[in-house]
């Protein structure tokens, strides 16, 4: 799939490339991003180059991962988000916010925009959000974006060589008033 650009009133979601390597590298020096995500630590310039020049374009090309830089209309990088395909019709979303752009609602707005696009244009019927237990900022973004928190998975994430418990949530097209590509029959309580 060719990369797409999505816009909101405050944001531009678009792919990143070599011109964004410095901004990605700088943002990933933040200890909170390194702590709560599975990016390499220390995060080297080579990691940023591999991300912007290989991982992102390859993910779009083979349909395995749809990565968006979250930019303000001024062009400043506010964060990143990606939807990684995990199974047919099911993706997993991950995101981070640059330190100076936290608590502005940018990432929740970007998550909603990207999820809507994925449901309508990428034939995805379930998007999962996962975060290490204790990452309250990520959980707040997921909840603001409408994800249903489904529980805790024991030892489900390996981060920096340590297995950690993981919160999991989901968003379905019906949560946004959109149709699914396949019928869904929820369990009756």
N, C-alpha and C positions, 0 to 999 in steps of 0.2 A: 504494500500500500504506500502511496505517496504521502509524505507528511502533510498535515492540515494545520491551518491557523484558525483559532477560535477567539472571539472577542466578547468582552462584556463591557459594561459602562466604565469600569475602572481598569480592566486588565486586557492583556494580549497574551494568549497561550499559543506558543509556537515551538517548533523544534529548535534545538541548539546546535551550534557548529563550532568550528575553530575560533570564530570571532567572540565566542562566549567562554572560552577556556579560562581566561583570567578571572572572570566573575564567578564561575563555578569553583575554581580553586580557592579564591578568597573566601567565599561563603563557607566552604567545607573545612576551613581552619577553625570554625566555631566548635568549642568542646561539646556543646549540646547536640549538634548534628552528628558529630563523631560518636557520641555516647549512645544516642537512641536509634541510629541507623546502622546498617551493616556495611557502610563504606569502609575502605581501608583506613587504618589509623596507625601511624600518621598518614595523612592524606597528602600525597606528593603531587607535584605538577604533572608527572607522567600519568597519574591516575585521572586527573582532569582531562588531559589530552586523549587518553584512551576512551573516556566517557563521551566527550563531545565529538571526537573524530571517528570512532569505530562503533561503540556500543549503541549509541542513539541512532545513527543512520542504519546500522544493521538491523536493529529492532523494528524500525519502520519498514525496511525493505522486505523482511521475511514475515512480518505480521506477528512477531513474538512479543513485542513490547512497544507501546505507544507512549513516548516520553515528550513532555511539554515543559519548556521553560515558562515560568509564570513571570511576565514582565508588566511593569507599570507602563502606561502610555508614554511616559518620558523615556522609556527604553531601559530603565534600571531593572536588574534581575531581583525579583522579590522571593522567588522560590522555585522549586522543581516538583513535578509530579510525573508518575509513570503508571501505566496500567500494563501489567505483565500477564500474558495469557497463561493460565494454569491448566486448563482443560477446555474441551469444546464448549463454547458459549460462556466460559467462566474466566474472569480476570481478577487479579489482585492489585489494589491500588497502594501506592506508597508515595510519600511526599515529605518535603521539608520546607521551612521558611527561613530566609536569610534573617539574621538576628535583628537588624534594624526594621524589619517589616512584619514582626510578629504582633499579634493582638490587634490587627486591623481588619480581620475577616477576609483577607486576600486568599488564603489557601482554601478555606471552606467554599468561597465563591468559585475558585478554580476547580475544586473537586466536583462541585455540582455541574459545572459547565462540561468538564471532561467526561463525567459519567453519562450525562444526557447524550453527548456525542457518541459514546461507546454503545449505548443502548440503541440509538437510532441508526448509526452508520457502520458499526463493527460487529453486529449480530451477537452482542453479549447479552446474556440474560441474568447474570449474577456477578456482582463485583464484591469481592471480599476486601475488608480492611483488617490488617493485623498490626499489632504493636506490642512491644514488650510491656508486661504488667508494670505499672508505675509511670508510663509515659502519658501523663494526664493531658498534656497539650495536644498530642495526636488524637487521643480519645475525644477531647472536646471538639476538635475539627470534624471528626467522623460523625459525632452526634449532631452538630450544627448542620451538617450536610444531609442528615436524614438516615444515616445508617442505623440499623437495629443491632444492638450489642447482643451477641448470642452466647457469650460465655468466655471461659478461660481454657486454653489448651496447655496441658502440662508439657514442659520441655520441648516446645514446638519451634523455637527459634534458636539458632546458634549465632551468637554475636561475640566477636573477638575471642573465639575458642571456648565459650561457655554456653551451655544449654540454659535457656531461660523460658519461663512461663510466658504465654502470649494471650492477649485479649484478641477476640475475633468478632467481627460484625459483618453485616451484609447490606447491600442495597440492591433492590430489584427494580426492573422497569415500572412495575405497578406502583412502587413507592413514589414515583414521579408522574404517575398518571399516563404512563406509556405502555403500549402492548409488548408482550414478549414474543420472541420468534418461535417458541415452543409452548404448548399449554402447561400451566402450573396448577396442580391440585394440592392446596395446602392441607395439612393434617387438621382434622377437627379436634378441638379440645374436649 
